[in-house]
Amino acid sequence: MKLRRRQRERLSLWLQYLAFIAIIAVVFLAADWGRLKDAFFRVDIIESMFPTIITVALRNTVLYTLGAFAFGLVFGTILALMRLSRVAPYRWVATAYIELFRGLPALLVLFLVGYGIPIAFPEREIPGGVFGSIAIGLGLTAAAYMAETIRAGIQAVPKGQMEAARTLGMSHFTAMRTIVIPQAFRIVIPPLTNELILLTKDSSLAYVLGVTAQTIEVTKFGRDMLNDRVNATPLLVAGLAYLIITLPLSQVVRRLELRYAKAR
Amino acid sequence: MTTTPSRPAVEIRDLHKSFGPLEVLKGIDFEVAQGEVVCVIGPSGSGKSTLLRCVDLLEEPTAGRIWVNGVEMTDPDVEIDAVRRGIGMVFQSFNLFPHLTVLNNLTIAQRRVLRRGRAEAERIARANLERVGLTDKADAFPAQLSGGQQQRAAIARSLSMEPKLMLFDEPTSALDPELVGDVLTVMRKLAEDGMTMMVVTHEMAFARDVADRVVFMDGGVVVEQGPPQEVLGAPRHERTRSFLSRVLDPTHVAQLGLPEQSPEPPESPRLPTDERHNL
């Protein structure tokens, strides 16, 4: 019997649905849910984690992330402008910095900032204590990535925009600040969101600076609880806590992009 | 050197411009009097846009000197931002600022460059929007306008700086044919109001009706210039005649036997048209 084209397509589609459902069913039935629940989903442990995981740990994760992002954004923008500068030494310094800090593990940079700076400048403190160290330590690496993103954004703004601004009598600096950079940032919202989400997770590196009960963040909190209760439930809860940040963030950014869509 | 009313709006002396080994302008001498409307015509690649962009120093001349309202643009120490305030530039691709509303497109330079207050800047902006017939589009974003509306907004943006000289670089070349008329009407009104204008254009009807003088350029030099009825009606040079016949009567070019003298650079290798049919 020869099937017609639409019949063949429908058959193929149904076979794929069936295979998909079969795989899920096998995994679902084969797993030992009782043991899994004991290891990862002990309700009493979950209850004991609240409200501290939200009021202290998640709050700190958000603060560290925003601090590092703000530092990285400002410094990254400066680096991007240096890379595009007419002054050759600016370009050299920015390029060297970007190549260096993109290559180093964020953990190492954070460690160097947290312990190196206090040794180098014994009389001075990093403003903001642990928060400042983390914001700068993670921000230094983030700036290197963001600099390249922002540079690409600036270069994606059509040349005619700068020309039009200059013919209206604006200086290069004013044209850059009021015309080119605002458009560049609209272009790089999606990659900068990526960076923000990556930073959210990188904030878990804060443990290398020896955080206290007040400065603890989500991952360290989960791991401490894991050791304390000898059960993996806290890790699962900690992991879900990150989603509380990242999922709404994606929604906010999607809205932002829609709002800017007509102004592009 | 100070601005004196007796000086021409634009003076160009022995202007040369090269892009690498390619010499685009080969010695231009040229003037635009105060209040004069000059249309520059010529085949593509003749250097007419480059000439216009040199006047505003968007292109750095290789040699020669340019004065605008008595200020030497080619002086290395010229306060370029200050001089450009007095020169309006309208681009083929409009170049409105897409992240700003039409009103803010018109006010941003007034506020940042001329330091006008918001109220004054908006008053001037709205007056200029009315001049170009876009009163109702003040709060729209450029992307919400048609090409013709965008170009009129761009003209209004330049006018908001109250320039003494307006430069137009093929202002209607990117427009759909039915939108060209609105823009040309605005430009004609501007000319009637006494604005000094230098217009690079392919709109021969506009050149004939509005220009005080038409300049025909080809191969980086001014071939001939004069009142429109002379240059367009009774051209003295063969190259001008050839160009005009191509522009005004493009379907009969071959019959006139002129393609040999094509002012265009040699055509790039022809598309292998046959291959498309083999797909």
Chai-1 contact restraints between the chains, C-beta under 6 A:
chainA,res_idxA,chainB,res_idxB,connection_type,confidence,min_distance_angstrom,max_distance_angstrom,comment,restraint_id
A,G160,B,S93,contact,1.0,0.0,6.0,A-B,restraint_1
A,G160,B,N95,contact,1.0,0.0,6.0,A-B,restraint_2
A,E163,B,L58,contact,1.0,0.0,6.0,A-B,restraint_3
A,A164,B,N95,contact,1.0,0.0,6.0,A-B,restraint_4
A,T167,B,D56,contact,1.0,0.0,6.0,A-B,restraint_5
A,T167,B,R84,contact,1.0,0.0,6.0,A-B,restraint_6
A,T167,B,M89,contact,1.0,0.0,6.0,A-B,restraint_7
A,L168,B,A109,contact,1.0,0.0,6.0,A-B,restraint_8
A,L168,B,M161,contact,1.0,0.0,6.0,A-B,restraint_9
A,G169,B,D81,contact,1.0,0.0,6.0,A-B,restraint_10
A,G169,B,R84,contact,1.0,0.0,6.0,A-B,restraint_11
A,G169,B,R85,contact,1.0,0.0,6.0,A-B,restraint_12
A,G169,B,V113,contact,1.0,0.0,6.0,A-B,restraint_13
A,M170,B,V113,contact,1.0,0.0,6.0,A-B,restraint_14
A,S171,B,D81,contact,1.0,0.0,6.0,A-B,restraint_15
A,T174,B,R112,contact,1.0,0.0,6.0,A-B,restraint_16
A,I179,B,F97,contact,1.0,0.0,6.0,A-B,restraint_17
A,P182,B,H99,contact,1.0,0.0,6.0,A-B,restraint_18
A,Q183,B,H99,contact,1.0,0.0,6.0,A-B,restraint_19
A,K262,B,F141,contact,1.0,0.0,6.0,A-B,restraint_20
A,K262,B,A143,contact,1.0,0.0,6.0,A-B,restraint_21
A,A263,B,H99,contact,1.0,0.0,6.0,A-B,restraint_22
A,A263,B,F141,contact,1.0,0.0,6.0,A-B,restraint_23
A,R264,B,P98,contact,1.0,0.0,6.0,A-B,restraint_24
